[in-house]
Amino acid sequence: MERWQGSASTISATGVAIVTMLMAGQAWAAADAGAQPSDVRGPLLIAAGATTADYDGSRPAAAEEIVEDAYVTELTMPEAEAAAFLGGSCCELRHEPCGNEPHAPQFYVGGIIGASFATLALPPDDSINRSLFTAGGTLGMAFDRPLGALRLEVEGRGRDQVSETVTDTDLGFGITSTATDIWSTTVNLWRDFAPTDQIGVYVGGGIGGGGYRSVISGTGLAAGLFSGNDPVSAFAWQAGCGITYSLTPRATLDLGYRFFAIDESTAQGFDSLSGPFSYRTGFSASELLFTLRIYEPFRGWR
């Protein structure tokens, strides 16, 4: 009795080897006859007592190899074969999201700097063009879509002041018009397309509000004659496109173009000879912007 008990593991291993060799022979014979590998690997794996992680895709040479492999837990199996064998995906087995499955919406913050090539309407019927510095930031959410993402964000930016003096040489006086504290707040919708893992393009636009302080003053003979310091605000909008580059899975660099405009509005001034008067003013710009977006900024870096 003790003799049989002491040899139990040997008998068990031998039995597994015999059964495995028989079924392996049938399986490989079927494979040689033209059967698909997925039709024959299941019995071989089950007979050997292996799991999907035990199969390395190679044909065993002897019964000893099969018995050994039956108790090794870290051999590899191609993901596609494991999925076919179990009827599920390997990312589900690992409890990880699959690459072709949509990700949950991602929160992001962004910092913006750039150049604004601005046009400011001047009284009475003139305009000037200036290059200004602009900076701001964004808060947004990115939603996975086929071939890219849909981004919904709130953007706020400010710009340097722009100023110009218009002089009437015949009359010997002029008017200086200045726009200061130029601001804008827009809600933007962008559609990202990612042809590669790192490089992408996008297009979209936004609507909101913008404004500035319109300041006018007389020069030369008109010094002290004209004055004005009126804050104006109006509907603002922008449209644009750009190129993105993923520095890391959570950091993206964005080079974009915008056409931005604040609708024309009416500002108030004062003429010491005739009293209050009104004049038109408006702001528009072509802008080149650099943006750095950080996704999930409050989550620890991996």
C-alpha positions as CSV (number, residue, x, y, z in Angstrom):
1,M,0.0,0.0,0.0
2,E,2.8,2.4,0.9
3,R,4.5,1.6,-2.4
4,W,1.5,2.7,-4.4
5,Q,1.0,5.8,-2.4
6,G,4.6,6.8,-2.8
7,S,4.3,6.4,-6.6
8,A,1.0,8.3,-7.0
9,S,2.6,11.4,-8.4
10,T,4.7,9.3,-10.8
11,I,1.6,7.4,-12.0
12,S,-0.4,10.6,-12.4
13,A,2.4,12.3,-14.5
14,T,2.8,9.1,-16.6
15,G,-1.0,9.0,-17.2
16,V,-1.1,12.6,-18.3
17,A,1.9,12.0,-20.6
18,I,0.2,8.9,-22.2
19,V,-3.1,10.6,-22.7
20,T,-1.4,13.7,-23.9
21,M,0.7,11.8,-26.4
22,L,-2.3,10.0,-27.7
23,M,-4.3,13.2,-28.2
24,A,-1.3,15.1,-29.4
25,G,-0.7,12.5,-32.1
26,Q,-4.4,12.7,-33.2
27,A,-4.2,16.5,-33.1
28,W,-1.0,16.7,-35.2
29,A,-2.3,14.1,-37.6
30,A,-5.4,16.2,-38.1
31,A,-3.2,19.2,-38.6
32,D,-1.1,17.4,-41.2
33,A,-4.4,16.4,-42.9
34,G,-5.3,20.0,-43.4
35,A,-7.3,20.9,-40.3
36,Q,-6.9,24.5,-38.9
37,P,-4.6,25.0,-35.9
38,S,-7.6,26.3,-33.9
39,D,-9.3,22.9,-34.4
40,V,-6.6,20.9,-32.9
41,R,-4.8,23.0,-30.2
42,G,-7.7,22.9,-27.7
43,P,-7.6,19.1,-27.0
44,L,-3.8,19.2,-26.8
45,L,-3.8,22.0,-24.2
46,I,-6.7,20.4,-22.2
47,A,-5.0,17.0,-22.2
48,A,-1.8,18.5,-21.0
49,G,-3.5,20.4,-18.2
50,A,-2.3,23.7,-19.5
51,T,-3.9,27.1,-19.5
52,T,-3.9,29.8,-22.3
53,A,-0.6,31.2,-20.8
54,D,1.1,27.8,-21.1
55,Y,1.1,27.4,-24.9
56,D,4.1,28.7,-26.9
57,G,2.9,27.6,-30.3
58,S,5.7,25.0,-30.9
59,R,5.2,21.3,-31.6
60,P,6.5,19.1,-28.7
61,A,9.2,16.5,-29.5
62,A,8.5,14.0,-26.8
63,A,6.2,13.1,-23.9
64,E,8.6,14.5,-21.3
65,E,8.3,18.0,-22.9
66,I,4.5,17.9,-22.8
67,V,4.5,16.8,-19.1
68,E,6.9,19.6,-18.2
69,D,5.0,22.2,-20.1
70,A,1.8,21.2,-18.4
71,Y,3.1,22.6,-15.1
72,V,4.8,25.7,-16.4
73,T,2.6,28.8,-15.8
74,E,4.6,31.5,-17.6
75,L,4.9,30.2,-21.2
76,T,3.4,32.6,-23.8
77,M,0.6,32.3,-26.2
78,P,-0.2,34.8,-29.0
79,E,-3.1,37.1,-28.0
80,A,-5.1,36.3,-31.1
81,E,-4.8,32.6,-30.5
82,A,-5.7,32.9,-26.8
83,A,-8.7,35.0,-27.7
84,A,-9.9,32.5,-30.2
85,F,-9.3,29.6,-27.8
86,L,-11.3,31.2,-24.9
87,G,-13.9,33.0,-27.1
88,G,-12.9,36.4,-25.6
89,S,-10.3,39.2,-25.9
90,C,-6.9,39.0,-24.2
91,C,-7.3,42.5,-22.8
92,E,-10.4,41.4,-21.0
93,L,-8.4,38.5,-19.5
94,R,-5.8,41.0,-18.3
95,H,-8.6,43.4,-17.1
96,E,-7.1,46.2,-19.2
97,P,-8.8,48.4,-21.9
98,C,-8.3,47.2,-25.4
99,G,-6.6,49.6,-27.9
100,N,-9.6,49.6,-30.2
101,E,-12.1,50.4,-27.4
102,P,-13.2,54.0,-26.7
103,H,-11.5,55.6,-23.7
104,A,-13.4,57.5,-21.1
105,P,-13.7,61.3,-21.6
106,Q,-10.4,63.0,-20.5
107,F,-10.2,66.3,-18.7
108,Y,-7.4,68.6,-19.8
109,V,-5.9,72.1,-19.2
110,G,-3.9,74.1,-21.6
111,G,-1.6,77.1,-21.7
112,I,-1.6,79.4,-24.8
113,I,0.9,81.9,-26.1
114,G,1.2,83.4,-29.6
115,A,1.1,86.3,-32.0
116,S,-2.0,88.3,-32.9
117,F,-1.8,90.2,-36.2
118,A,-4.6,92.6,-35.4
119,T,-6.8,95.1,-37.1
120,L,-8.4,97.9,-35.1
121,A,-11.1,100.2,-36.6
122,L,-10.4,103.9,-36.0
123,P,-12.7,106.9,-36.0
124,P,-13.9,108.3,-38.2
125,D,-13.5,105.7,-41.0
126,D,-10.0,104.3,-40.8
127,S,-8.2,101.2,-39.4
128,I,-4.7,100.1,-38.4
129,N,-2.8,96.8,-38.4
130,R,-0.4,95.8,-35.6
131,S,1.3,92.7,-34.3
132,L,0.4,91.9,-30.7
133,F,1.3,89.3,-28.0
134,T,-1.5,87.1,-26.8
135,A,-1.7,84.6,-24.0
136,G,-4.3,82.6,-22.1
137,G,-5.5,79.2,-21.2
138,T,-8.2,76.5,-21.7
139,L,-10.2,73.9,-19.8
140,G,-11.8,71.1,-21.7
141,M,-12.9,67.6,-22.2
142,A,-11.8,65.2,-24.9
143,F,-14.2,62.5,-26.1
144,D,-13.0,59.5,-28.1
145,R,-14.2,59.4,-31.7
146,P,-13.2,57.2,-34.7
147,L,-9.8,58.3,-35.9
148,G,-9.4,60.9,-33.2
149,A,-11.3,62.9,-30.6
150,L,-13.9,65.6,-30.2
151,R,-12.8,68.4,-27.8
152,L,-15.1,70.8,-26.0
153,E,-13.4,73.6,-24.1
154,V,-13.6,77.0,-22.6
155,E,-10.9,79.4,-23.6
156,G,-9.9,82.7,-22.1
157,R,-7.2,85.0,-23.6
158,G,-5.8,88.5,-23.3
159,R,-3.9,90.7,-25.8
160,D,-1.5,93.6,-25.8
161,Q,-2.8,97.1,-26.5
162,V,-2.9,98.5,-30.0
163,S,-2.7,102.3,-30.7
164,E,-2.4,104.7,-33.6
165,T,-2.6,108.4,-34.2
166,V,-4.4,109.7,-37.3
167,T,-3.3,113.3,-38.2
168,D,-4.9,115.8,-40.5
169,T,-1.9,117.7,-41.8
170,D,-4.2,120.4,-43.4
171,L,-5.9,121.2,-40.1
172,G,-2.8,120.5,-37.9
173,F,-4.4,118.2,-35.4
174,G,-5.0,114.5,-35.0
175,I,-6.8,111.8,-32.9
176,T,-5.0,109.0,-31.1
177,S,-7.1,105.9,-30.8
178,T,-6.1,103.1,-28.5
179,A,-7.6,99.7,-27.6
180,T,-6.4,98.4,-24.2
181,D,-7.3,95.4,-22.0
182,I,-8.3,93.3,-25.0
183,W,-10.0,90.1,-23.7
184,S,-12.0,87.2,-25.1
185,T,-13.9,84.2,-23.7
186,T,-15.1,81.5,-26.1
187,V,-16.6,78.1,-26.0
188,N,-14.8,76.0,-28.6
189,L,-15.5,72.8,-30.4
190,W,-12.5,71.0,-32.1
191,R,-12.4,67.8,-34.1
192,D,-9.1,66.0,-33.9
193,F,-7.9,63.5,-36.5
194,A,-4.9,61.3,-35.7
195,P,-3.4,59.7,-38.7
196,T,-0.5,58.4,-36.6
197,D,0.1,57.8,-32.9
198,Q,1.9,61.1,-32.4
199,I,0.9,63.5,-35.1
200,G,-2.6,64.8,-35.6
201,V,-4.6,67.6,-37.2
202,Y,-7.8,69.4,-36.1
203,V,-10.4,71.9,-37.3
204,G,-13.1,73.8,-35.5
205,G,-14.1,77.1,-33.9
206,G,-15.8,78.8,-31.1
207,I,-18.2,81.5,-30.1
208,G,-18.4,83.8,-27.0
209,G,-17.7,87.4,-26.1
210,G,-14.9,89.9,-26.2
211,G,-14.1,93.5,-25.5
212,Y,-11.6,96.2,-24.7
213,R,-11.3,99.7,-23.5
214,S,-11.5,102.2,-26.3
215,V,-9.5,105.4,-25.5
216,I,-9.3,108.4,-27.8
217,S,-7.6,111.8,-27.3
218,G,-6.8,114.8,-29.5
219,T,-3.3,115.8,-30.5
220,G,-1.7,119.0,-31.8
221,L,-4.2,121.8,-32.0
222,A,-6.9,119.4,-30.8
223,A,-5.2,118.5,-27.6
224,G,-7.8,118.5,-24.9
225,L,-10.6,118.9,-27.5
226,F,-11.4,115.3,-28.0
227,S,-11.5,112.6,-25.3
228,G,-13.0,109.2,-24.6
229,N,-12.4,106.2,-22.4
230,D,-15.3,103.8,-23.0
231,P,-15.3,100.0,-22.3
232,V,-16.9,98.1,-25.2
233,S,-17.9,94.5,-25.5
234,A,-19.6,92.5,-28.2
235,F,-20.1,89.0,-29.7
236,A,-16.8,87.3,-30.5
237,W,-16.1,84.3,-32.6
238,Q,-13.1,82.4,-34.0
239,A,-12.4,79.6,-36.5
240,G,-9.2,77.7,-37.1
241,C,-7.2,74.6,-37.6
242,G,-3.8,73.2,-36.5
243,I,-1.3,70.4,-36.1
244,T,-0.7,68.5,-32.8
245,Y,2.2,66.4,-31.6
246,S,1.9,64.0,-28.7
247,L,5.0,64.5,-26.4
248,T,3.7,61.8,-24.1
249,P,0.3,60.0,-23.8
250,R,-0.8,62.9,-21.5
251,A,1.0,65.9,-23.0
252,T,0.3,67.4,-26.4
253,L,1.9,70.3,-28.2
254,D,-0.4,72.3,-30.6
255,L,0.5,74.7,-33.3
256,G,-2.7,76.4,-34.5
257,Y,-4.1,79.2,-36.7
258,R,-7.1,81.3,-35.7
259,F,-9.1,84.0,-37.3
260,F,-10.6,85.9,-34.4
261,A,-13.1,88.8,-34.4
262,I,-15.0,91.0,-32.0
263,D,-18.1,92.5,-33.8
264,E,-18.1,96.2,-34.4
265,S,-19.7,98.3,-31.7
266,T,-20.3,101.9,-30.8
267,A,-18.1,103.8,-28.2
268,Q,-18.7,107.2,-26.7
269,G,-16.4,110.2,-26.8
270,F,-16.6,113.8,-25.8
271,D,-16.0,116.9,-27.9
272,S,-15.5,120.0,-25.8
273,L,-17.1,122.1,-28.6
274,S,-20.1,120.1,-29.4
275,G,-20.5,117.7,-26.5
276,P,-20.8,113.8,-26.5
277,F,-20.5,111.9,-29.8
278,S,-20.3,108.3,-30.8
279,Y,-17.9,106.4,-33.1
280,R,-17.6,102.9,-34.4
281,T,-14.9,100.5,-33.2
282,G,-14.1,96.9,-33.9
283,F,-11.3,94.4,-33.6
284,S,-10.2,91.4,-35.6
285,A,-7.0,89.4,-35.9
286,S,-5.2,86.5,-37.6
287,E,-3.4,84.6,-34.8
288,L,-0.7,82.0,-34.6
289,L,-0.8,80.1,-31.3
290,F,1.3,77.6,-29.5
291,T,-0.7,75.5,-26.9
292,L,0.5,72.9,-24.5
293,R,-2.3,70.6,-23.3
294,I,-2.0,68.3,-20.2
295,Y,-4.6,65.6,-19.9
296,E,-5.7,64.4,-16.5
297,P,-3.4,67.0,-14.8
298,F,-4.4,66.0,-11.3
299,R,-3.6,62.4,-11.7
300,G,-0.1,61.2,-10.7
301,W,2.4,60.8,-13.5
302,R,3.1,57.2,-14.4
